[in-house]
Amino acid sequence: MLIDAHSHILSLAADPEFTAGYGREGSLCIFRSMGVLPSHRMPTEDEWEASGYSGRGWPLIGPAESLRDHPGFDKIVVLAVSPQYLEGRLIGTVDTGGTLGVPGPPDPERCNDYVAAVVRAAPDRFIGFASVNPALRGVRAAVAELRRAVTELGLSGVKLYPMYQHWSPADRDLAFPVYQAAGELGIPVMIHQAGSTRIDAALELGRPALLDDVGRCFRDLRVIVAHCGHPWVDEALFLLTKHPNFYGELSYLLASITRRDLLALLRRCEPMFVPLEKLFFGTDYPGFLYDPVALAEKVRSVNDEADAAGLDPLPQPKLDGLLGDNFARFLGLAAE
């Protein structure tokens, strides 16, 4: 199977100007590294427009657009973004177009309803993960929302964003009740435990090692370390070594390294006691440089670097696993 285990959908705010500014902040480093924006000062509006990033911001990505941009994919995991306040605005997954049939004006606190509606639009293709923020309205409200998202809306997992929402994934009072509920519901927990180019994101809360206490206390809980902990990749991989029910997905990291470096990384996983079966392909679509087709081809063709890098090629079943078979087995979509 070909599965994108990490994608986003819809909008993050109802205000297009705010969405454009949010997108520009996170992508400034990308455009500077490409040489299309100045690196010694902040770009002007004209320079932003010339770069290709229009003031209109990102287009609305709905179910049709996601399916269009994932040709050949069997399944697409769409992740809700739970609500949080940023610069005085409540942001999170919203359907600004009002096309999904969720009643009422766009509201980030309905993020899980929107993602459930996306899944209903193409239930054979989309897999929905809920999201909750225990720091917004308290732990009880977050746990109740998670239970509703799974038992009433039919979502298949939960995605957490501690560093963006300024709470620690190791907080026993704030985070552990969410893990407890996820375990009782039998769903996996994906955690953004990696870096971020957002200025407001707290890097000290993104270190993968903060999940070690989670693995010790919730030994049966299935945890996915999003972005394989980039830039703390070795730290994340060691969590996969240590904890039997920890897994890693490769979005963001996959787009930020060369194909040769990808092969080198994959070749050293098993000597580090990390089976490649513990890794999942993901894109972080629709962000910049996160073209699902191009990233899947990067993985498929990684063995083309073997001779030049002086490394053995990866067996085809290992590549098939990375591209979707591993996640299918993990989520019970395929026989063992």
C-alpha positions as CSV (number, residue, x, y, z in Angstrom):
1,M,0.0,0.0,0.0
2,L,1.0,3.6,-0.5
3,I,0.0,5.7,2.6
4,D,0.7,9.3,3.6
5,A,0.8,9.0,7.4
6,H,1.0,12.8,8.0
7,S,-1.0,15.4,6.1
8,H,-3.0,18.4,6.9
9,I,-6.2,19.8,5.5
10,L,-8.5,22.9,5.4
11,S,-7.4,26.2,7.0
12,L,-5.8,27.2,10.2
13,A,-7.6,30.5,10.6
14,A,-10.7,32.1,9.2
15,D,-8.8,35.3,8.3
16,P,-6.8,35.0,5.0
17,E,-4.4,37.7,6.0
18,F,-3.5,36.1,9.3
19,T,-3.1,32.7,7.4
20,A,-0.8,34.4,4.9
21,G,1.3,35.9,7.7
22,Y,1.5,32.6,9.5
23,G,2.6,30.8,6.4
24,R,5.2,33.4,5.6
25,E,6.7,33.2,9.1
26,G,7.2,29.4,8.9
27,S,8.5,29.5,5.3
28,L,10.9,32.5,5.5
29,C,13.9,30.2,6.1
30,I,12.9,28.0,3.1
31,F,12.7,31.0,0.7
32,R,16.0,32.4,2.1
33,S,17.8,29.1,1.6
34,M,16.5,29.0,-2.0
35,G,18.0,32.5,-2.6
36,V,14.7,34.1,-3.5
37,L,14.4,36.3,-0.4
38,P,17.1,38.4,1.3
39,S,18.8,36.8,4.2
40,H,20.2,40.0,5.8
41,R,16.9,41.7,6.4
42,M,13.1,41.1,6.4
43,P,11.6,41.0,2.9
44,T,9.3,43.7,1.6
45,E,5.8,43.0,0.4
46,D,7.0,43.2,-3.2
47,E,9.8,40.7,-2.5
48,W,7.3,38.3,-1.0
49,E,5.0,38.6,-4.0
50,A,8.0,38.1,-6.4
51,S,9.0,35.0,-4.5
52,G,5.7,33.3,-5.4
53,Y,4.2,33.6,-2.0
54,S,1.1,35.7,-2.7
55,G,-0.5,37.8,0.0
56,R,-3.6,35.7,-0.5
57,G,-1.9,32.9,1.4
58,W,-2.4,29.3,0.9
59,P,-5.4,28.1,-1.1
60,L,-8.1,26.2,0.8
61,I,-7.2,22.5,0.8
62,G,-10.3,20.4,1.0
63,P,-10.9,16.7,0.3
64,A,-11.0,17.1,-3.4
65,E,-7.6,19.0,-3.5
66,S,-6.0,16.5,-1.2
67,L,-7.1,13.5,-3.3
68,R,-6.0,15.4,-6.5
69,D,-2.5,15.9,-5.0
70,H,-2.2,12.3,-3.8
71,P,-2.6,10.3,-7.1
72,G,-1.9,6.7,-6.6
73,F,-2.1,6.8,-2.8
74,D,-4.3,4.2,-1.1
75,K,-4.8,6.1,2.1
76,I,-4.2,9.6,3.4
77,V,-4.0,10.4,7.1
78,V,-5.5,13.8,7.8
79,L,-4.5,15.4,11.1
80,A,-6.7,17.9,13.1
81,V,-4.9,20.9,14.6
82,S,-6.4,21.5,18.0
83,P,-7.3,25.1,19.0
84,Q,-4.8,27.5,20.6
85,Y,-4.4,31.2,21.0
86,L,-1.7,32.8,18.9
87,E,-1.3,36.6,18.9
88,G,-4.7,37.0,20.5
89,R,-6.5,34.8,17.9
90,L,-7.9,31.4,18.3
91,I,-6.5,29.2,15.6
92,G,-6.9,25.6,14.6
93,T,-8.4,23.5,11.8
94,V,-11.4,25.3,10.3
95,D,-13.5,24.9,7.2
96,T,-13.6,28.4,5.9
97,G,-15.4,27.4,2.8
98,G,-18.3,25.8,4.7
99,T,-18.5,23.0,2.2
100,L,-18.3,20.0,4.6
101,G,-21.7,20.3,6.2
102,V,-20.5,21.2,9.7
103,P,-23.1,23.7,11.0
104,G,-22.1,27.2,12.3
105,P,-19.4,29.7,11.5
106,P,-15.8,28.5,11.2
107,D,-14.7,27.6,14.8
108,P,-11.3,26.0,15.6
109,E,-13.0,24.2,18.6
110,R,-14.9,22.1,16.0
111,C,-11.6,20.9,14.5
112,N,-12.4,17.3,15.0
113,D,-15.9,17.7,13.5
114,Y,-14.2,19.1,10.4
115,V,-11.7,16.2,10.1
116,A,-14.5,13.7,10.6
117,A,-16.4,15.4,7.8
118,V,-13.3,15.1,5.5
119,V,-13.2,11.3,6.3
120,R,-16.9,11.0,5.4
121,A,-16.2,12.7,2.0
122,A,-14.0,9.7,1.0
123,P,-14.0,7.0,3.8
124,D,-12.1,4.6,1.6
125,R,-9.2,7.0,1.2
126,F,-9.0,9.3,4.3
127,I,-8.0,8.3,7.9
128,G,-8.8,11.0,10.4
129,F,-6.8,11.8,13.6
130,A,-8.3,14.0,16.2
131,S,-6.5,16.6,18.2
132,V,-6.9,18.1,21.7
133,N,-5.2,20.8,23.6
134,P,-5.3,20.2,27.4
135,A,-3.9,23.6,28.1
136,L,-6.8,25.4,26.5
137,R,-9.9,24.5,28.5
138,G,-8.4,22.0,30.9
139,V,-7.7,18.3,31.1
140,R,-11.2,17.2,31.7
141,A,-12.5,19.0,28.6
142,A,-9.6,17.6,26.5
143,V,-10.3,14.0,27.6
144,A,-14.0,14.4,27.0
145,E,-13.4,15.8,23.5
146,L,-11.0,13.0,22.7
147,R,-13.6,10.4,23.7
148,R,-16.2,12.1,21.6
149,A,-13.9,12.3,18.6
150,V,-13.3,8.6,18.7
151,T,-16.6,7.1,19.9
152,E,-19.0,9.5,18.2
153,L,-17.0,10.9,15.2
154,G,-15.1,7.7,14.4
155,L,-11.6,9.2,14.3
156,S,-8.7,6.7,14.4
157,G,-6.0,8.4,16.5
158,V,-4.9,11.6,18.1
159,K,-2.3,14.2,17.1
160,L,-0.8,16.4,19.8
161,Y,1.2,19.7,19.5
162,P,2.9,20.4,22.8
163,M,5.6,22.8,21.7
164,Y,3.1,25.0,19.8
165,Q,0.7,25.1,22.7
166,H,3.3,25.5,25.4
167,W,2.8,22.4,27.5
168,S,5.2,19.6,28.2
169,P,4.4,16.1,26.9
170,A,5.9,14.8,30.1
171,D,3.5,16.8,32.3
172,R,1.8,14.2,34.5
173,D,-1.1,16.5,35.4
174,L,-1.8,18.0,31.9
175,A,-0.6,15.3,29.4
176,F,-0.8,12.0,31.1
177,P,-4.7,11.9,31.4
178,V,-4.8,12.3,27.6
179,Y,-2.4,9.3,27.1
180,Q,-4.5,7.3,29.6
181,A,-7.7,8.0,27.6
182,A,-6.0,7.2,24.3
183,G,-4.9,3.9,25.7
184,E,-8.4,3.1,27.0
185,L,-9.8,4.0,23.6
186,G,-7.2,1.8,21.8
187,I,-5.9,4.5,19.5
188,P,-2.3,5.6,18.7
189,V,-0.9,9.0,19.8
190,M,1.1,11.0,17.3
191,I,3.1,13.8,18.9
192,H,4.9,16.7,17.2
193,Q,8.1,16.0,19.1
194,A,10.6,17.8,16.8
195,G,11.7,21.3,15.8
196,S,9.6,24.0,14.2
197,T,10.4,27.2,12.2
198,R,7.6,29.0,14.0
199,I,9.0,31.7,16.3
200,D,6.4,31.2,19.0
201,A,7.0,27.4,19.2
202,A,9.0,26.4,22.3
203,L,12.0,24.3,21.1
204,E,12.7,23.1,24.7
205,L,9.4,21.4,24.6
206,G,10.1,19.6,21.3
207,R,13.0,17.4,22.5
208,P,12.1,13.7,21.8
209,A,13.6,12.6,25.1
210,L,10.6,14.2,26.9
211,L,8.6,11.2,25.6
212,D,10.8,8.7,27.6
213,D,8.6,9.1,30.7
214,V,5.5,8.4,28.5
215,G,7.1,5.2,27.3
216,R,7.9,4.1,30.9
217,C,4.5,4.9,32.3
218,F,2.3,3.8,29.4
219,R,4.0,0.7,28.0
220,D,1.1,-0.5,25.9
221,L,0.4,2.9,24.4
222,R,1.3,3.2,20.7
223,V,3.3,6.4,20.2
224,I,4.3,7.9,16.8
225,V,7.2,10.4,17.0
226,A,6.3,12.9,14.3
227,H,9.0,14.1,11.9
228,C,11.3,11.5,13.5
229,G,12.3,14.1,16.0
230,H,14.1,16.3,13.4
231,P,16.6,17.8,14.2
232,W,17.1,15.4,17.1
233,V,16.8,12.4,14.9
234,D,19.2,10.1,16.8
235,E,17.4,11.0,20.0
236,A,14.1,10.0,18.5
237,L,15.5,6.8,17.0
238,F,16.8,5.7,20.4
239,L,13.3,6.1,21.8
240,L,12.3,3.6,19.1
241,T,15.1,1.3,20.2
242,K,14.1,1.5,23.8
243,H,10.3,1.4,23.7
244,P,8.6,-1.5,21.9
245,N,5.5,0.5,21.1
246,F,7.2,3.7,19.8
247,Y,7.3,4.4,16.0
248,G,8.6,7.2,13.8
249,E,7.2,9.0,10.8
250,L,9.4,10.8,8.3
251,S,7.6,13.9,7.2
252,Y,9.5,17.2,7.2
253,L,12.7,15.3,7.7
254,L,12.2,13.6,4.4
255,A,11.9,16.9,2.6
256,S,14.9,18.5,4.3
257,I,17.6,16.0,3.5
258,T,19.1,14.8,0.2
259,R,18.3,11.4,-1.3
260,R,21.8,10.2,-0.5
261,D,21.5,11.4,3.1
262,L,18.1,9.6,3.3
263,L,19.8,6.3,2.2
264,A,22.5,6.8,4.8
265,L,20.0,7.4,7.5
266,L,17.9,4.4,6.6
267,R,21.0,2.2,6.4
268,R,22.1,3.0,9.9
269,C,18.7,2.4,11.6
270,E,19.0,-1.3,12.0
271,P,22.6,-1.2,13.3
272,M,21.1,1.2,15.9
273,F,18.5,-1.6,16.7
274,V,15.6,0.2,15.0
275,P,13.8,-2.0,12.5
276,L,12.8,-0.2,9.4
277,E,9.3,-1.6,10.0
278,K,9.0,1.0,12.8
279,L,9.2,3.9,10.3
280,F,6.3,5.4,8.3
281,F,6.3,7.6,5.2
282,G,4.6,11.0,5.7
283,T,4.7,14.3,3.7
284,D,3.3,17.1,5.9
285,Y,1.3,18.1,2.9
286,P,0.3,20.8,1.8
287,G,3.3,22.7,3.2
288,F,6.2,24.0,1.0
289,L,8.4,21.2,-0.6
290,Y,5.9,18.6,0.6
291,D,4.7,17.3,-2.7
292,P,3.4,13.7,-2.0
293,V,4.3,12.4,-5.4
294,A,7.9,13.8,-5.4
295,L,8.5,12.6,-1.8
296,A,7.2,9.1,-2.6
297,E,9.5,9.0,-5.6
298,K,12.4,10.1,-3.4
299,V,11.9,7.0,-1.2
300,R,11.3,4.7,-4.2
301,S,14.5,5.7,-5.9
302,V,16.7,5.9,-2.9
303,N,18.7,2.9,-4.0
304,D,20.0,4.8,-7.0
305,E,22.4,6.5,-4.5
306,A,23.8,3.2,-3.2
307,D,26.8,2.8,-5.5
308,A,27.9,6.4,-5.2
309,A,27.5,6.4,-1.4
310,G,29.2,3.0,-1.0
311,L,26.2,1.5,0.7
312,D,24.2,-1.6,0.1
313,P,20.8,-1.0,-1.4
314,L,17.7,-1.5,0.7
315,P,15.6,-4.6,-0.1
316,Q,12.4,-3.8,-1.9
317,P,10.2,-5.1,0.9
318,K,11.8,-2.6,3.2
319,L,11.0,0.2,0.8
320,D,7.4,-1.0,0.4
321,G,7.1,-1.1,4.2
322,L,8.3,2.5,4.5
323,L,5.8,3.7,1.8
324,G,2.8,2.3,3.5
325,D,2.8,-1.4,4.4
326,N,4.3,-0.6,7.8
327,F,1.6,1.9,8.7
328,A,-1.1,-0.4,7.3
329,R,0.0,-3.2,9.7
330,F,0.3,-0.7,12.5
331,L,-3.3,0.5,12.1
332,G,-4.7,-2.9,11.4
333,L,-5.4,-2.2,7.7
334,A,-3.4,-5.2,6.5
335,A,-2.7,-8.7,7.7
336,E,0.5,-9.3,9.6
